[in-house]
Amino acid sequence: MKAIILVAGIGKRLRDITDTPKCLLRICGLTLLERYLSALENLAILDVVLVVGYKKESIVEFVNSVDFSGNIKLIVNPDFSRGSIMSLNCAVDELDSNVLLMDGDVYFEPAVLQMLMSSEGRNLVAVDTTSTSSGEEVMLGIKDGRVMDMKRNLIGNYDTIGEAVGFYKLDRQACQELRMVLKQQLQSGKYDLGYEDILPFLFERVWFGHVAVDGLKWIEIDFRDDLRRAESLAITVLE
């Protein structure tokens, strides 16, 4: 198992308060990236790929100083101002085995990742079924145990609708199918999509189950208020 973490984005919606790459934002004294690496190391996932772009020098400097017993490979996305589909494409050659694909801007308590990795199923998505949609959240539609669709403002005849955490476990077959989906979308000129926008095509090809992380502490950090909430969540985990 290797982890591919996408950390190339600019974080435009936080630029009014910081120009730090989101993966280096500190929550209760620890950067998000430190939290990722610690959680991965505790699960013996020691092969990590970071797709960097915006202010990559800061991330490289951090990686060179961090205490991590595994191997960290850095891949540069020169088109980081476009959609995150470009970051995924930069790591396409890494989609060759069992992969944990991760957004790099999520505060999460380690139990979120532990639950995903310990759950049965070769292809799984972490989802919070207690979340509601304000229009900003990426939501998953699940029917008969299978993830069927994924988008903002999702509606439909589903058994469950919940928010995608941004963590996906893929086996070798799913990786191969994702490579084909990615190639097709880029050949159609879809350079400004988020990578999550192409995952519904993958869900059509491969059965994906879900792991509900309801009640566990996590938040995707996009806005100033998300930072405040992440701090509050981290404090409760420490307690």
C-alpha atoms as an extended CHARMM CRD file, in Angstrom:
* protein
*
       239  EXT
         1         1  MET       CA              0.0000000000        0.0000000000        0.0000000000  PROA      1               0.0000000000
         2         2  LYS       CA              1.2290000000        3.4400000000       -0.9100000000  PROA      2               0.0000000000
         3         3  ALA       CA             -0.3270000000        6.7960000000       -0.0970000000  PROA      3               0.0000000000
         4         4  ILE       CA             -0.6690000000        9.4910000000       -2.7540000000  PROA      4               0.0000000000
         5         5  ILE       CA             -1.3710000000       12.8780000000       -1.1730000000  PROA      5               0.0000000000
         6         6  LEU       CA             -2.3480000000       15.8380000000       -3.3650000000  PROA      6               0.0000000000
         7         7  VAL       CA             -0.9100000000       19.0460000000       -1.8910000000  PROA      7               0.0000000000
         8         8  ALA       CA             -0.2620000000       21.1990000000       -4.9770000000  PROA      8               0.0000000000
         9         9  GLY       CA             -3.1950000000       23.6060000000       -4.6890000000  PROA      9               0.0000000000
        10        10  ILE       CA             -3.0480000000       27.3260000000       -4.0390000000  PROA      10              0.0000000000
        11        11  GLY       CA             -5.8090000000       27.4830000000       -1.4300000000  PROA      11              0.0000000000
        12        12  LYS       CA             -7.3620000000       30.6260000000       -2.9310000000  PROA      12              0.0000000000
        13        13  ARG       CA            -10.1050000000       30.8960000000       -0.3350000000  PROA      13              0.0000000000
        14        14  LEU       CA             -7.5440000000       31.2500000000        2.4640000000  PROA      14              0.0000000000
        15        15  ARG       CA             -5.3110000000       33.7740000000        0.7260000000  PROA      15              0.0000000000
        16        16  ASP       CA             -6.8410000000       36.6740000000        2.6660000000  PROA      16              0.0000000000
        17        17  ILE       CA             -5.3210000000       35.3060000000        5.8970000000  PROA      17              0.0000000000
        18        18  THR       CA             -2.3140000000       33.2150000000        4.8110000000  PROA      18              0.0000000000
        19        19  ASP       CA             -0.2340000000       32.2440000000        1.7920000000  PROA      19              0.0000000000
        20        20  THR       CA              1.0420000000       29.0630000000        3.4370000000  PROA      20              0.0000000000
        21        21  PRO       CA              0.3480000000       25.8220000000        1.5200000000  PROA      21              0.0000000000
        22        22  LYS       CA             -2.6250000000       24.2060000000        3.2240000000  PROA      22              0.0000000000
        23        23  CYS       CA             -0.7280000000       21.0390000000        4.0900000000  PROA      23              0.0000000000
        24        24  LEU       CA              1.6450000000       23.1670000000        6.1990000000  PROA      24              0.0000000000
        25        25  LEU       CA             -1.0830000000       24.9130000000        8.1760000000  PROA      25              0.0000000000
        26        26  ARG       CA             -0.6360000000       24.2740000000       11.8890000000  PROA      26              0.0000000000
        27        27  ILE       CA             -3.4770000000       22.8930000000       13.9620000000  PROA      27              0.0000000000
        28        28  CYS       CA             -2.6730000000       22.9110000000       17.6850000000  PROA      28              0.0000000000
        29        29  GLY       CA              1.0170000000       23.2280000000       16.8300000000  PROA      29              0.0000000000
        30        30  LEU       CA              1.2390000000       20.4190000000       14.2480000000  PROA      30              0.0000000000
        31        31  THR       CA              1.0690000000       20.8540000000       10.4970000000  PROA      31              0.0000000000
        32        32  LEU       CA             -1.5310000000       18.9000000000        8.6030000000  PROA      32              0.0000000000
        33        33  LEU       CA              1.2580000000       17.0750000000        6.7920000000  PROA      33              0.0000000000
        34        34  GLU       CA              2.8250000000       15.9920000000       10.0920000000  PROA      34              0.0000000000
        35        35  ARG       CA             -0.5370000000       14.5940000000       11.1070000000  PROA      35              0.0000000000
        36        36  TYR       CA             -0.8600000000       12.6870000000        7.8270000000  PROA      36              0.0000000000
        37        37  LEU       CA              2.6060000000       11.1890000000        8.0860000000  PROA      37              0.0000000000
        38        38  SER       CA              2.1370000000       10.2040000000       11.7130000000  PROA      38              0.0000000000
        39        39  ALA       CA             -1.1920000000        8.4950000000       10.9740000000  PROA      39              0.0000000000
        40        40  LEU       CA              0.2780000000        6.6850000000        7.9680000000  PROA      40              0.0000000000
        41        41  GLU       CA              3.3560000000        5.5740000000        9.8860000000  PROA      41              0.0000000000
        42        42  ASN       CA              1.1760000000        4.1710000000       12.6710000000  PROA      42              0.0000000000
        43        43  LEU       CA             -0.5750000000        2.0360000000       10.0450000000  PROA      43              0.0000000000
        44        44  ALA       CA              2.7560000000        0.9210000000        8.5360000000  PROA      44              0.0000000000
        45        45  ILE       CA              2.0570000000        2.7890000000        5.2870000000  PROA      45              0.0000000000
        46        46  LEU       CA              5.6130000000        3.9320000000        4.6510000000  PROA      46              0.0000000000
        47        47  ASP       CA              5.5670000000        4.6050000000        0.9080000000  PROA      47              0.0000000000
        48        48  VAL       CA              4.2670000000        8.1540000000        0.4540000000  PROA      48              0.0000000000
        49        49  VAL       CA              3.9730000000       10.2230000000       -2.7120000000  PROA      49              0.0000000000
        50        50  LEU       CA              3.3940000000       13.9770000000       -2.3970000000  PROA      50              0.0000000000
        51        51  VAL       CA              2.2350000000       15.8910000000       -5.4630000000  PROA      51              0.0000000000
        52        52  VAL       CA              3.4260000000       19.4450000000       -4.8690000000  PROA      52              0.0000000000
        53        53  GLY       CA              3.0720000000       22.6830000000       -6.8170000000  PROA      53              0.0000000000
        54        54  TYR       CA              2.2470000000       25.9640000000       -5.0890000000  PROA      54              0.0000000000
        55        55  LYS       CA              5.1780000000       27.0470000000       -2.8980000000  PROA      55              0.0000000000
        56        56  LYS       CA              6.7370000000       23.6420000000       -3.3870000000  PROA      56              0.0000000000
        57        57  GLU       CA             10.0110000000       24.8350000000       -1.8630000000  PROA      57              0.0000000000
        58        58  SER       CA              8.3330000000       25.2300000000        1.5200000000  PROA      58              0.0000000000
        59        59  ILE       CA              6.9980000000       21.6870000000        1.3700000000  PROA      59              0.0000000000
        60        60  VAL       CA             10.3470000000       20.2810000000        0.2260000000  PROA      60              0.0000000000
        61        61  GLU       CA             12.0720000000       22.0590000000        3.1090000000  PROA      61              0.0000000000
        62        62  PHE       CA              9.5540000000       20.6150000000        5.5450000000  PROA      62              0.0000000000
        63        63  VAL       CA              9.8820000000       17.0850000000        4.1420000000  PROA      63              0.0000000000
        64        64  ASN       CA             13.6660000000       17.2740000000        4.4870000000  PROA      64              0.0000000000
        65        65  SER       CA             13.2930000000       18.0880000000        8.1800000000  PROA      65              0.0000000000
        66        66  VAL       CA             10.4220000000       15.7940000000        9.1810000000  PROA      66              0.0000000000
        67        67  ASP       CA             10.8650000000       12.6410000000       11.2550000000  PROA      67              0.0000000000
        68        68  PHE       CA              9.3410000000        9.8540000000        9.1540000000  PROA      68              0.0000000000
        69        69  SER       CA             10.6470000000        6.3010000000        8.9720000000  PROA      69              0.0000000000
        70        70  GLY       CA              9.3620000000        5.6240000000        5.4620000000  PROA      70              0.0000000000
        71        71  ASN       CA             10.0590000000        6.9770000000        2.0000000000  PROA      71              0.0000000000
        72        72  ILE       CA              8.5870000000       10.2390000000        0.7110000000  PROA      72              0.0000000000
        73        73  LYS       CA              8.6390000000       10.8360000000       -3.0400000000  PROA      73              0.0000000000
        74        74  LEU       CA              7.9720000000       14.3360000000       -4.3390000000  PROA      74              0.0000000000
        75        75  ILE       CA              6.3240000000       14.8980000000       -7.7160000000  PROA      75              0.0000000000
        76        76  VAL       CA              5.9540000000       18.4360000000       -9.0580000000  PROA      76              0.0000000000
        77        77  ASN       CA              2.7690000000       19.5740000000      -10.7740000000  PROA      77              0.0000000000
        78        78  PRO       CA              3.7840000000       22.6270000000      -12.8550000000  PROA      78              0.0000000000
        79        79  ASP       CA              0.1240000000       23.2840000000      -13.7040000000  PROA      79              0.0000000000
        80        80  PHE       CA             -1.0220000000       23.6120000000      -10.0930000000  PROA      80              0.0000000000
        81        81  SER       CA             -3.1670000000       26.6670000000      -10.9090000000  PROA      81              0.0000000000
        82        82  ARG       CA             -5.4610000000       24.4340000000      -12.9550000000  PROA      82              0.0000000000
        83        83  GLY       CA             -7.7350000000       21.6840000000      -11.6460000000  PROA      83              0.0000000000
        84        84  SER       CA             -6.5050000000       19.0070000000       -9.2690000000  PROA      84              0.0000000000
        85        85  ILE       CA             -7.0210000000       16.5330000000      -12.1030000000  PROA      85              0.0000000000
        86        86  MET       CA             -3.6010000000       17.7620000000      -13.2340000000  PROA      86              0.0000000000
        87        87  SER       CA             -2.0500000000       16.7610000000       -9.9130000000  PROA      87              0.0000000000
        88        88  LEU       CA             -3.5310000000       13.2950000000      -10.1780000000  PROA      88              0.0000000000
        89        89  ASN       CA             -2.2080000000       13.0270000000      -13.7180000000  PROA      89              0.0000000000
        90        90  CYS       CA              1.2900000000       13.8830000000      -12.5120000000  PROA      90              0.0000000000
        91        91  ALA       CA              1.0850000000       10.8410000000      -10.2300000000  PROA      91              0.0000000000
        92        92  VAL       CA             -0.4770000000        8.5510000000      -12.8290000000  PROA      92              0.0000000000
        93        93  ASP       CA              2.5630000000        6.2480000000      -12.9020000000  PROA      93              0.0000000000
        94        94  GLU       CA              2.1250000000        5.7020000000       -9.1630000000  PROA      94              0.0000000000
        95        95  LEU       CA             -1.3250000000        4.2020000000       -9.7640000000  PROA      95              0.0000000000
        96        96  ASP       CA              0.2290000000        0.7730000000      -10.1750000000  PROA      96              0.0000000000
        97        97  SER       CA             -0.7030000000       -1.1340000000       -7.0260000000  PROA      97              0.0000000000
        98        98  ASN       CA             -2.8390000000       -0.7690000000       -3.9050000000  PROA      98              0.0000000000
        99        99  VAL       CA             -3.1760000000        2.9510000000       -3.2800000000  PROA      99              0.0000000000
       100       100  LEU       CA             -4.5690000000        5.2480000000       -0.6280000000  PROA      100             0.0000000000
       101       101  LEU       CA             -5.5020000000        8.4670000000       -2.4550000000  PROA      101             0.0000000000
       102       102  MET       CA             -5.8190000000       11.4700000000       -0.1420000000  PROA      102             0.0000000000
       103       103  ASP       CA             -6.7070000000       15.1350000000       -0.3040000000  PROA      103             0.0000000000
       104       104  GLY       CA             -3.9740000000       17.0400000000        1.5180000000  PROA      104             0.0000000000
       105       105  ASP       CA             -6.1330000000       19.6680000000        3.2130000000  PROA      105             0.0000000000
       106       106  VAL       CA             -8.0990000000       17.6470000000        5.7760000000  PROA      106             0.0000000000
       107       107  TYR       CA             -7.7280000000       17.7740000000        9.5340000000  PROA      107             0.0000000000
       108       108  PHE       CA             -8.6570000000       14.3270000000       10.8590000000  PROA      108             0.0000000000
       109       109  GLU       CA             -8.2090000000       12.3300000000       13.9980000000  PROA      109             0.0000000000
       110       110  PRO       CA             -6.1780000000        9.1380000000       13.3480000000  PROA      110             0.0000000000
       111       111  ALA       CA             -9.2320000000        6.9340000000       13.9290000000  PROA      111             0.0000000000
       112       112  VAL       CA            -10.6760000000        8.1250000000       10.5970000000  PROA      112             0.0000000000
       113       113  LEU       CA             -7.8100000000        6.5950000000        8.6630000000  PROA      113             0.0000000000
       114       114  GLN       CA             -7.6490000000        3.5460000000       10.9220000000  PROA      114             0.0000000000
       115       115  MET       CA            -11.3050000000        2.8010000000       10.2510000000  PROA      115             0.0000000000
       116       116  LEU       CA            -10.8700000000        3.0980000000        6.4880000000  PROA      116             0.0000000000
       117       117  MET       CA             -7.8090000000        0.8900000000        6.3580000000  PROA      117             0.0000000000
       118       118  SER       CA             -9.1230000000       -1.7940000000        8.7180000000  PROA      118             0.0000000000
       119       119  SER       CA            -12.4740000000       -2.1650000000        6.9650000000  PROA      119             0.0000000000
       120       120  GLU       CA            -13.1150000000       -5.0710000000        4.6250000000  PROA      120             0.0000000000
       121       121  GLY       CA            -13.3180000000       -4.2030000000        0.9630000000  PROA      121             0.0000000000
       122       122  ARG       CA            -10.6890000000       -3.6130000000       -1.6630000000  PROA      122             0.0000000000
       123       123  ASN       CA            -12.1670000000       -0.3380000000       -2.8870000000  PROA      123             0.0000000000
       124       124  LEU       CA            -13.5950000000        1.9800000000       -0.2700000000  PROA      124             0.0000000000
       125       125  VAL       CA            -14.4820000000        5.6350000000        0.2540000000  PROA      125             0.0000000000
       126       126  ALA       CA            -14.5230000000        7.3520000000        3.6520000000  PROA      126             0.0000000000
       127       127  VAL       CA            -17.8550000000        9.1500000000        4.1210000000  PROA      127             0.0000000000
       128       128  ASP       CA            -19.5770000000       11.0790000000        6.8840000000  PROA      128             0.0000000000
       129       129  THR       CA            -23.2810000000       10.3060000000        6.6220000000  PROA      129             0.0000000000
       130       130  THR       CA            -24.1490000000       12.8810000000        9.2900000000  PROA      130             0.0000000000
       131       131  SER       CA            -23.0140000000       15.7820000000        7.1090000000  PROA      131             0.0000000000
       132       132  THR       CA            -25.5140000000       17.9460000000        5.2930000000  PROA      132             0.0000000000
       133       133  SER       CA            -24.9290000000       19.8350000000        2.0930000000  PROA      133             0.0000000000
       134       134  SER       CA            -24.6650000000       23.6020000000        1.9270000000  PROA      134             0.0000000000
       135       135  GLY       CA            -23.6290000000       23.4150000000       -1.7200000000  PROA      135             0.0000000000
       136       136  GLU       CA            -19.9020000000       23.4870000000       -0.9910000000  PROA      136             0.0000000000
       137       137  GLU       CA            -19.4620000000       19.9030000000        0.2040000000  PROA      137             0.0000000000
       138       138  VAL       CA            -18.7340000000       17.0130000000       -2.1650000000  PROA      138             0.0000000000
       139       139  MET       CA            -21.4450000000       14.4600000000       -1.4380000000  PROA      139             0.0000000000
       140       140  LEU       CA            -21.6350000000       10.7410000000       -2.1770000000  PROA      140             0.0000000000
       141       141  GLY       CA            -24.7710000000        8.8570000000       -3.1950000000  PROA      141             0.0000000000
       142       142  ILE       CA            -24.8590000000        5.2450000000       -1.9540000000  PROA      142             0.0000000000
       143       143  LYS       CA            -27.3780000000        2.5640000000       -2.9040000000  PROA      143             0.0000000000
       144       144  ASP       CA            -27.3640000000       -1.1040000000       -1.8780000000  PROA      144             0.0000000000
       145       145  GLY       CA            -23.9440000000       -0.5680000000       -0.3390000000  PROA      145             0.0000000000
       146       146  ARG       CA            -22.3590000000        0.7520000000       -3.5310000000  PROA      146             0.0000000000
       147       147  VAL       CA            -21.1230000000        4.2840000000       -4.1490000000  PROA      147             0.0000000000
       148       148  MET       CA            -23.0640000000        5.4130000000       -7.1950000000  PROA      148             0.0000000000
       149       149  ASP       CA            -22.3260000000        9.1110000000       -7.6510000000  PROA      149             0.0000000000
       150       150  MET       CA            -20.3550000000       12.0030000000       -6.2440000000  PROA      150             0.0000000000
       151       151  LYS       CA            -20.8770000000       15.7410000000       -6.6790000000  PROA      151             0.0000000000
       152       152  ARG       CA            -21.8580000000       18.9610000000       -4.9680000000  PROA      152             0.0000000000
       153       153  ASN       CA            -25.5910000000       19.5250000000       -4.5220000000  PROA      153             0.0000000000
       154       154  LEU       CA            -26.2040000000       15.8210000000       -5.0280000000  PROA      154             0.0000000000
       155       155  ILE       CA            -29.7970000000       14.6500000000       -5.1000000000  PROA      155             0.0000000000
       156       156  GLY       CA            -31.2460000000       11.3140000000       -6.1190000000  PROA      156             0.0000000000
       157       157  ASN       CA            -32.8460000000        8.0830000000       -5.0430000000  PROA      157             0.0000000000
       158       158  TYR       CA            -30.1080000000        6.8250000000       -2.7440000000  PROA      158             0.0000000000
       159       159  ASP       CA            -30.1720000000        4.8520000000        0.4800000000  PROA      159             0.0000000000
       160       160  THR       CA            -27.5550000000        7.1820000000        1.9240000000  PROA      160             0.0000000000
       161       161  ILE       CA            -26.0980000000       10.5530000000        1.0190000000  PROA      161             0.0000000000
       162       162  GLY       CA            -23.0050000000       11.7030000000        2.9120000000  PROA      162             0.0000000000
       163       163  GLU       CA            -19.9700000000       13.9220000000        2.5900000000  PROA      163             0.0000000000
       164       164  ALA       CA            -16.7770000000       12.5430000000        1.1020000000  PROA      164             0.0000000000
       165       165  VAL       CA            -13.8560000000       12.9390000000        3.4990000000  PROA      165             0.0000000000
       166       166  GLY       CA            -11.3660000000       12.9090000000        0.6350000000  PROA      166             0.0000000000
       167       167  PHE       CA             -9.7360000000        9.5260000000        1.3770000000  PROA      167             0.0000000000
       168       168  TYR       CA            -10.0650000000        6.6220000000       -1.0800000000  PROA      168             0.0000000000
       169       169  LYS       CA             -8.6840000000        3.0850000000       -0.9400000000  PROA      169             0.0000000000
       170       170  LEU       CA             -8.0850000000        1.5230000000       -4.3590000000  PROA      170             0.0000000000
       171       171  ASP       CA             -6.8280000000       -1.9000000000       -5.3930000000  PROA      171             0.0000000000
       172       172  ARG       CA             -4.7110000000       -2.5530000000       -8.4810000000  PROA      172             0.0000000000
       173       173  GLN       CA             -7.7120000000       -3.0020000000      -10.7860000000  PROA      173             0.0000000000
       174       174  ALA       CA             -9.3230000000        0.2410000000       -9.6250000000  PROA      174             0.0000000000
       175       175  CYS       CA             -6.0160000000        2.0290000000      -10.1880000000  PROA      175             0.0000000000
       176       176  GLN       CA             -5.8640000000        0.7450000000      -13.7510000000  PROA      176             0.0000000000
       177       177  GLU       CA             -9.4430000000        1.8510000000      -14.3970000000  PROA      177             0.0000000000
       178       178  LEU       CA             -8.7130000000        5.2600000000      -12.8910000000  PROA      178             0.0000000000
       179       179  ARG       CA             -5.7600000000        5.6550000000      -15.2230000000  PROA      179             0.0000000000
       180       180  MET       CA             -8.0580000000        5.0500000000      -18.2000000000  PROA      180             0.0000000000
       181       181  VAL       CA            -10.7070000000        7.4540000000      -16.9160000000  PROA      181             0.0000000000
       182       182  LEU       CA             -8.0570000000       10.1040000000      -16.3110000000  PROA      182             0.0000000000
       183       183  LYS       CA             -6.6370000000        9.6850000000      -19.8060000000  PROA      183             0.0000000000
       184       184  GLN       CA            -10.0780000000        9.9670000000      -21.4010000000  PROA      184             0.0000000000
       185       185  GLN       CA            -10.9430000000       13.1450000000      -19.5230000000  PROA      185             0.0000000000
       186       186  LEU       CA             -7.6650000000       14.8640000000      -20.3190000000  PROA      186             0.0000000000
       187       187  GLN       CA             -7.9330000000       13.8810000000      -23.9730000000  PROA      187             0.0000000000
       188       188  SER       CA            -11.2620000000       15.7380000000      -23.9170000000  PROA      188             0.0000000000
       189       189  GLY       CA             -9.5040000000       18.8570000000      -22.6310000000  PROA      189             0.0000000000
       190       190  LYS       CA            -10.8700000000       18.6760000000      -19.0680000000  PROA      190             0.0000000000
       191       191  TYR       CA             -7.8150000000       20.3380000000      -17.5130000000  PROA      191             0.0000000000
       192       192  ASP       CA             -9.6730000000       22.4550000000      -14.9850000000  PROA      192             0.0000000000
       193       193  LEU       CA            -11.6860000000       19.7630000000      -13.2510000000  PROA      193             0.0000000000
       194       194  GLY       CA            -11.1680000000       18.7030000000       -9.6920000000  PROA      194             0.0000000000
       195       195  TYR       CA             -9.9830000000       15.1090000000       -9.6220000000  PROA      195             0.0000000000
       196       196  GLU       CA            -13.1060000000       14.2190000000       -7.6210000000  PROA      196             0.0000000000
       197       197  ASP       CA            -15.1880000000       15.2740000000      -10.6570000000  PROA      197             0.0000000000
       198       198  ILE       CA            -13.9550000000       12.2440000000      -12.6010000000  PROA      198             0.0000000000
       199       199  LEU       CA            -14.4250000000        9.6810000000       -9.8230000000  PROA      199             0.0000000000
       200       200  PRO       CA            -18.0950000000        9.0200000000      -10.7500000000  PROA      200             0.0000000000
       201       201  PHE       CA            -16.7880000000        7.5090000000      -13.9960000000  PROA      201             0.0000000000
       202       202  LEU       CA            -14.5940000000        5.2140000000      -11.9110000000  PROA      202             0.0000000000
       203       203  PHE       CA            -17.5590000000        4.2510000000       -9.7110000000  PROA      203             0.0000000000
       204       204  GLU       CA            -19.4050000000        3.1590000000      -12.8700000000  PROA      204             0.0000000000
       205       205  ARG       CA            -16.5520000000        0.8150000000      -13.7540000000  PROA      205             0.0000000000
       206       206  VAL       CA            -15.5880000000       -0.5310000000      -10.3240000000  PROA      206             0.0000000000
       207       207  TRP       CA            -17.6260000000       -1.4210000000       -7.2480000000  PROA      207             0.0000000000
       208       208  PHE       CA            -16.7480000000        0.9420000000       -4.4090000000  PROA      208             0.0000000000
       209       209  GLY       CA            -18.1000000000        0.4680000000       -0.9310000000  PROA      209             0.0000000000
       210       210  HSD       CA            -18.0340000000        3.0340000000        1.8290000000  PROA      210             0.0000000000
       211       211  VAL       CA            -16.8220000000        3.3720000000        5.3890000000  PROA      211             0.0000000000
       212       212  ALA       CA            -18.9400000000        5.6560000000        7.5740000000  PROA      212             0.0000000000
       213       213  VAL       CA            -16.7770000000        7.7120000000        9.9150000000  PROA      213             0.0000000000
       214       214  ASP       CA            -19.7610000000        9.3080000000       11.6340000000  PROA      214             0.0000000000
       215       215  GLY       CA            -18.8920000000       10.8200000000       14.9950000000  PROA      215             0.0000000000
       216       216  LEU       CA            -15.1670000000       11.0100000000       14.3240000000  PROA      216             0.0000000000
       217       217  LYS       CA            -13.4120000000       14.3690000000       14.1430000000  PROA      217             0.0000000000
       218       218  TRP       CA            -12.4720000000       15.6670000000       10.7160000000  PROA      218             0.0000000000
       219       219  ILE       CA            -12.8840000000       18.7380000000        8.5170000000  PROA      219             0.0000000000
       220       220  GLU       CA            -11.6980000000       19.8310000000        5.0860000000  PROA      220             0.0000000000
       221       221  ILE       CA             -9.9930000000       23.1920000000        5.4140000000  PROA      221             0.0000000000
       222       222  ASP       CA            -11.0910000000       25.6790000000        2.7740000000  PROA      222             0.0000000000
       223       223  PHE       CA            -12.1320000000       28.7740000000        4.7290000000  PROA      223             0.0000000000
       224       224  ARG       CA            -11.0870000000       30.8020000000        7.7630000000  PROA      224             0.0000000000
       225       225  ASP       CA            -13.8840000000       29.2690000000        9.8480000000  PROA      225             0.0000000000
       226       226  ASP       CA            -12.6440000000       25.7820000000        8.9360000000  PROA      226             0.0000000000
       227       227  LEU       CA             -9.3220000000       26.6050000000       10.5730000000  PROA      227             0.0000000000
       228       228  ARG       CA            -11.0660000000       27.6780000000       13.7650000000  PROA      228             0.0000000000
       229       229  ARG       CA            -13.2080000000       24.5710000000       13.7890000000  PROA      229             0.0000000000
       230       230  ALA       CA            -10.1800000000       22.3400000000       13.1640000000  PROA      230             0.0000000000
       231       231  GLU       CA             -8.4770000000       23.8540000000       16.1990000000  PROA      231             0.0000000000
       232       232  SER       CA            -11.5550000000       23.1540000000       18.3120000000  PROA      232             0.0000000000
       233       233  LEU       CA            -11.7850000000       19.5820000000       17.0510000000  PROA      233             0.0000000000
       234       234  ALA       CA             -8.0920000000       18.9590000000       17.7120000000  PROA      234             0.0000000000
       235       235  ILE       CA             -8.4740000000       20.1990000000       21.2660000000  PROA      235             0.0000000000
       236       236  THR       CA            -11.3250000000       17.7730000000       21.9300000000  PROA      236             0.0000000000
       237       237  VAL       CA             -9.2450000000       14.8970000000       20.5380000000  PROA      237             0.0000000000
       238       238  LEU       CA             -6.3750000000       15.8350000000       22.8420000000  PROA      238             0.0000000000
       239       239  GLU       CA             -8.7420000000       15.8760000000       25.8020000000  PROA      239             0.0000000000
